[in-house]
């Protein structure tokens, strides 16, 4: 097993990639919901292969699970 970060389709993700949400996600601690199909640009990898960090127009400093993303 390697420690590469992969999206829901198994595509390898890198710093600076753009991803699309494949499911509506409620953001904990806010009243915001990120809609399916939302494009998130310029992601940052974390030490955890199942998570990425990103910023959206609605929420800054967001951590998303890679199971809900696909590479754009």
Secondary structure, DSSP 8 states (H G I E B T S, - for coil): -----B-TTS-B--TT--EEESS-EE-TTSS-EE-TT-EE-S-EE-SSTTEEEE--SS-SSEEEEGGGEEE-
